[in-house]
Amino acid sequence: MYINKFKTIVIKIGSSILVDDKGKPKKKWLKEFVKDIKFLKERKKEVIIVSSGAIALGCSFLKIKKKNLKVDKSQAVASIGQIELIDFYKKTFDKSKIKISQILMTLEDTEQRRRSINAKRTIENLLAMGIIPIVNENDTTATTEIKYGDNDRLAARVAQIVSADCLILLSDVDGLFTINPKKNKTTKLIKFVSQIDNNIKKYAAKTQNAYGSGGMKTKIEAAKICQLSGCHMVIANGNYTNPIKKIIKNKKCTWFLPQITKLDARKQWIMGSVAPKGEIIIDGGAEQAIKNGKSLLPAGVININGNFEKGDHVIVKNQHNVECGRGLSSFSSGEIKKIKGSHSSKIKNILGYSSREEIIHKDDLVKV
């Protein structure tokens, strides 16, 4: 099935999958789930986990109920629960000798380009070291106005940021049905969705459980993000033992197919950016490198115009003042002034600290 073809996979685990009705972590489930992750890693897949459960585990630790928790109280509970959550993951993954890391993110971290680029680089570096990043919404600082309120859309944004091939949403149902299967057994499972129309929205009746804050409605919203990011998304039942292998073998799930390719999505995101903050003037060699799909290195930079920060959208022009590309700068204008014309190996000596080798990485650069 599809999963075998993908390289970068984001897996979202809901609270109801990870925590039982009494607020206790499902140790046996996670132990078996780690086998799924090991299965993917052995096949050279890059895996990122987006996990709910911090507030649920915090409530369990404090022996209080989540129902009717106010924002400020839930933030305090989350700060306790996040320790419990990552400790649960670490102890379980350690037994299989798989290293993990924790990343706490908010809505602003994914919506602001500079911060989303930093998150992307962090995740990429962790994956390069063979480490599984475990991402959770930072409930301790997010407010009602800016927080996602569910990790389905957060997972979709993470998938978008890292240009993932697939997002797996592990739910408590097998996928999207024509009618809520918990209320009507004559319902039918929809196996493939290429376009989210009014019928699909109608099927997505919101359902909730004791600990989760999302429902089918938020999963459809996550699917919209994925479809416009060139990313496949699947809703599958996570209550099964080894749910990832179950998806591959059983195919009892709902797949949302991307509407555009990842490359097209990336180009649209960069080309659709707000007004560029500056210009980078390059020599003929760098211009040819960009045409060949390469990154822009400091050695090819002649001059810059404007003041901009790391992550800002800039125009790339040749020596004849003709635009040849657009991209997201890995350096501020002040830094580029110091390193322009220099070999990448000299960046650390010039700036006094380690940084990237590329002025604009090829993944953040669109030739025009």
C-alpha positions in Angstrom: 0.0 0.0 0.0 1.0 3.7 -0.1 3.1 3.7 3.1 5.8 1.6 1.5 6.4 4.3 -1.1 6.8 7.2 1.4 10.0 8.5 3.0 8.9 11.0 5.6 5.9 10.0 7.7 4.1 12.0 10.4 2.0 9.9 12.9 -0.5 11.6 15.1 -1.6 9.7 18.2 -4.7 10.9 20.0 -5.3 10.9 23.7 -7.9 8.1 23.6 -5.3 5.9 21.8 -2.6 6.5 24.3 -4.5 6.9 27.6 -7.2 4.6 28.9 -10.6 5.6 30.5 -9.0 5.8 33.9 -6.3 8.2 32.7 -3.6 5.6 32.8 -1.1 5.2 29.9 -1.6 2.2 27.7 1.8 0.5 28.3 1.1 -2.6 26.2 -0.2 -0.6 23.3 2.9 1.7 23.1 5.2 -1.3 23.5 3.7 -2.8 20.4 3.5 0.5 18.6 7.3 0.9 19.0 7.6 -2.3 17.0 5.8 -0.5 14.2 8.3 2.4 14.4 11.2 0.0 14.3 9.6 -1.7 11.2 9.5 1.7 9.5 13.0 2.7 10.5 14.4 -0.6 9.2 12.9 0.4 5.8 14.7 3.8 6.0 11.6 5.8 6.7 11.8 9.1 8.6 9.2 9.2 11.4 7.8 12.1 13.3 5.3 11.6 16.1 2.7 14.2 17.1 1.2 13.1 20.4 -1.7 14.2 22.5 -2.0 13.1 26.1 -0.2 15.7 28.2 -3.4 17.1 29.9 -4.9 13.6 30.3 -1.8 12.3 32.0 -1.5 15.5 34.1 -5.1 15.0 35.3 -4.3 11.4 36.2 -1.2 12.4 38.1 -3.1 15.1 40.0 -6.2 12.9 40.4 -8.5 15.5 38.9 -11.0 15.4 36.0 -10.4 17.2 32.7 -14.0 18.2 32.3 -14.6 21.9 32.7 -10.9 22.7 33.2 -10.2 26.4 32.5 -7.4 27.5 30.3 -5.0 28.7 33.0 -5.6 25.5 35.1 -5.2 23.3 32.0 -1.9 25.0 31.3 -0.6 24.1 34.7 -1.9 20.5 34.4 -0.2 20.3 31.0 3.2 21.3 32.4 3.0 18.3 34.7 1.5 16.0 32.1 4.2 16.8 29.5 6.8 15.3 31.9 4.7 12.2 32.4 4.1 11.9 28.6 7.7 12.1 27.5 8.8 9.9 30.3 6.3 7.3 29.2 7.6 7.5 25.6 11.3 7.5 26.6 11.1 4.4 28.9 9.2 2.5 26.2 11.4 3.5 23.2 14.6 3.0 25.2 13.8 -0.7 25.5 14.1 -0.9 21.7 17.2 1.3 21.7 15.4 4.1 19.7 16.3 7.6 20.7 13.6 10.3 21.0 13.4 14.0 21.5 10.6 16.4 22.6 9.4 19.4 20.6 6.7 21.7 22.0 5.0 23.9 19.4 2.3 26.5 19.2 0.2 27.8 16.4 2.5 30.8 15.9 5.5 28.4 15.5 3.9 27.0 12.4 2.3 30.2 11.0 5.3 32.5 11.2 7.8 31.7 8.4 10.9 32.4 10.4 9.8 30.2 13.3 8.5 27.5 11.0 11.8 27.3 9.2 13.6 27.0 12.6 11.2 24.1 13.5 11.8 22.5 10.1 15.6 22.7 10.5 15.4 21.3 14.0 13.3 18.3 12.9 15.5 17.7 9.9 18.6 17.6 12.1 17.0 15.2 14.5 15.9 12.9 11.7 19.5 13.0 10.2 20.7 11.7 13.6 18.3 8.9 13.6 16.2 10.4 16.4 12.4 10.3 16.5 11.0 13.8 17.3 7.9 13.7 19.4 5.9 16.9 18.9 3.2 18.1 21.2 1.2 21.4 21.3 2.7 23.6 24.0 -0.4 23.8 26.1 1.5 25.5 28.9 1.8 28.8 26.9 -0.8 28.6 24.2 -4.0 30.5 24.9 -7.6 29.9 23.7 -7.2 32.5 21.0 -4.0 31.0 19.4 -3.9 27.3 20.3 -5.0 24.6 17.9 -7.2 22.9 20.6 -6.5 19.6 18.9 -3.4 17.9 17.5 -4.9 16.9 14.2 -4.3 20.3 12.6 -1.0 20.7 14.4 0.1 17.3 12.9 -1.0 18.6 9.4 1.1 21.8 9.9 4.1 19.8 11.0 3.7 17.6 7.9 3.5 20.7 5.8 6.6 22.3 7.4 8.8 19.2 6.9 7.3 18.4 3.4 6.2 15.0 4.6 4.9 12.4 2.2 2.2 11.1 4.5 0.3 12.0 7.7 -1.3 9.1 9.6 -4.0 10.1 12.0 -4.6 7.3 14.5 -8.2 7.6 15.6 -10.7 5.5 17.5 -12.6 4.6 14.3 -11.5 2.9 11.1 -11.8 6.1 9.0 -14.5 8.4 7.6 -17.9 6.8 7.4 -21.1 8.0 5.8 -22.7 7.9 9.2 -21.1 7.7 12.7 -20.4 4.0 13.1 -21.0 4.2 16.8 -24.6 5.3 16.2 -25.4 3.3 13.0 -24.0 0.0 12.0 -25.3 0.2 8.4 -22.8 2.9 7.6 -20.2 2.6 4.9 -16.4 3.3 5.1 -15.2 5.8 2.5 -11.8 4.5 1.4 -10.6 7.3 -0.8 -11.2 11.1 -0.9 -9.8 13.1 -3.7 -11.8 16.3 -3.0 -13.4 17.5 0.2 -16.9 18.5 -1.0 -20.1 19.2 0.9 -20.9 15.5 1.2 -17.5 14.8 2.9 -18.1 17.7 5.3 -21.6 16.3 6.0 -20.1 12.9 6.9 -17.7 14.5 9.3 -20.0 14.8 12.3 -18.0 15.8 15.3 -17.5 13.2 17.9 -15.7 13.5 21.2 -14.4 11.2 24.0 -13.4 11.8 27.6 -9.9 13.1 26.9 -9.7 14.1 23.2 -10.5 17.6 22.0 -10.8 16.8 18.3 -13.2 14.8 16.2 -13.8 13.9 12.6 -14.4 17.6 11.8 -10.8 18.5 12.8 -9.5 15.6 10.8 -11.2 16.9 7.7 -9.6 20.3 8.3 -6.2 18.6 8.7 -6.9 16.8 5.4 -7.4 20.1 3.6 -4.0 21.3 4.8 -2.4 18.1 3.6 -4.1 18.1 0.2 -2.8 21.6 -0.5 0.7 20.6 0.7 1.1 17.7 -1.6 0.9 15.3 1.3 -1.2 12.0 1.6 -3.2 11.7 4.7 -4.9 8.6 6.2 -7.4 8.2 9.0 -7.1 4.8 10.6 -8.0 3.0 13.9 -5.2 3.3 16.4 -6.8 1.0 19.0 -5.5 -2.1 17.1 -2.2 -3.7 18.1 0.5 -2.6 15.6 -1.8 -0.1 13.8 0.8 0.9 11.2 1.2 -2.7 10.0 -2.6 -3.0 10.1 -2.9 -0.1 7.7 -0.5 -1.7 5.3 -2.0 -5.2 5.4 -5.7 -4.6 6.0 -6.3 -1.3 4.1 -9.3 -0.6 6.3 -8.9 3.1 6.5 -9.6 6.4 4.7 -7.0 7.9 2.4 -7.1 11.6 1.4 -5.2 12.1 -1.8 -3.1 15.3 -2.4 -4.4 17.8 -5.0 -1.0 19.0 -6.0 2.6 17.7 -5.8 4.9 18.6 -2.8 7.1 20.6 -5.2 4.1 22.6 -6.5 3.0 23.2 -2.9 6.4 24.5 -1.9 6.6 26.8 -4.9 3.2 28.2 -4.3 4.1 28.9 -0.6 7.3 30.7 -1.6 6.0 32.5 -4.6 2.8 33.5 -2.8 4.8 35.1 0.1 4.1 38.7 1.1 6.3 41.5 -0.4 10.0 40.4 -0.5 12.1 42.0 2.2 15.3 42.4 0.1 17.4 41.4 -2.9 20.5 39.2 -3.3 22.7 39.9 -6.3 24.6 36.9 -7.6 27.3 36.1 -10.2 27.0 34.0 -13.4 28.2 30.8 -11.7 25.6 31.0 -9.0 22.9 31.8 -11.5 23.7 28.7 -13.5 23.7 26.7 -10.2 20.2 27.9 -9.4 19.0 27.0 -13.0 20.4 23.5 -12.3 18.4 23.2 -9.1 21.3 23.8 -6.7 21.4 25.9 -3.5 22.7 29.5 -3.4 26.1 29.6 -1.6 27.9 32.6 -0.2 30.7 32.4 -2.8 28.2 33.4 -5.6 26.8 36.4 -3.8 28.0 39.8 -5.1 25.8 42.2 -3.2 22.5 42.7 -1.3 19.8 45.3 -1.2 17.6 46.0 1.8 17.5 44.9 5.4 16.1 41.5 6.2 16.2 38.7 8.8 16.8 35.0 8.7 13.8 33.3 7.1 12.6 36.4 5.2 11.4 36.2 1.6 14.0 37.6 -0.8 14.4 38.1 -4.6 17.5 36.8 -6.3 18.9 38.8 -9.2 21.8 38.4 -11.6 24.4 40.9 -12.4 22.1 42.5 -15.0 19.4 43.2 -12.4 17.2 40.5 -13.8 15.2 38.3 -11.4 16.2 34.7 -11.5 14.8 33.3 -8.3 13.0 33.8 -5.0 13.5 32.1 -1.7 13.8 32.2 2.0 17.1 33.4 3.3 19.0 31.3 5.9 20.9 34.4 7.0 20.1 38.0 7.9 21.3 40.8 5.5 23.9 41.8 8.0 25.4 38.3 8.1 25.4 38.0 4.3 27.3 41.3 4.0 30.1 39.6 6.1 30.2 36.3 4.3 29.4 37.2 0.7 32.0 36.0 -1.8 33.5 33.6 0.8 33.7 29.8 0.7 31.1 28.1 2.9 33.9 26.5 5.0 34.9 30.0 6.2 31.4 31.0 7.5 32.1 29.9 11.1 35.4 31.9 11.3 33.8 35.0 9.8 30.7 35.0 11.9 32.2 33.4 15.0 29.5 30.7 15.3 28.3 27.7 13.4 25.6 28.1 10.8 24.2 26.7 7.6 26.4 26.5 4.5 23.8 27.8 2.1 22.5 31.4 1.8 19.3 29.9 0.4 18.8 26.1 0.5 17.5 24.5 -2.7 14.3 23.4 -0.9 13.6 27.1 -0.1 14.6 28.4 -3.5 12.4 28.7 -6.6 13.9 29.6 -10.0 11.9 32.0 -12.2 
